[in-house]
Amino acid sequence: MASCLAKKGVLFALGSVMLVIGIALVLRFWADVVVLFRAGIGMALALAGLLVLYSLNRK
């Protein structure tokens, strides 16, 4: 029981540290994150347009 509690404590601490580092990195490179979001939205819209055109061709 004690080792299970210690293991959960270590995993909680490790998860908390990784969460803080991840948020800090996202905030540090926010301009790059915005570019990635825009690129992802652009690719999704291009794929949606391709699927619409494909569905028009199929009917």
Secondary structure as GFF3:
##gff-version 3
##sequence-region A 1 59
A	DSSP	alpha_helix	2	28	.	.	.	ID=ss1
A	DSSP	alpha_helix	30	58	.	.	.	ID=ss2
###
